[in-house]
């Protein structure tokens, strides 16, 4: 399931950013992908819908903590685990 979460998030990021999925890994920095905060917000909303979770990103600190694809994956894994 953990790999499914990572794969689905990479697919969502690739789709939203019009990026080839094969170039995205968990170590990929979001800044390298030229993903602005508006696109990142859309990605987060898609992730919430897909995994039936709520991600609280209302604070500047929360946004700043998301530097890599892996940061997003880890946050989602934690929220999914808490829900079950």
Number of C-alpha atoms within 10 A of each C-alpha: 7 13 10 9 18 20 17 16 24 24 17 20 26 18 13 15 17 11 16 12 15 9 10 19 14 16 11 15 17 19 10 10 17 11 17 11 10 9 14 17 14 14 20 21 14 16 22 15 11 13 15 12 15 14 15 9 14 8 8 8 9 11 14 9 12 18 15 17 20 19 17 21 22 16 14 23 18 11 17 16 10 9 9 5
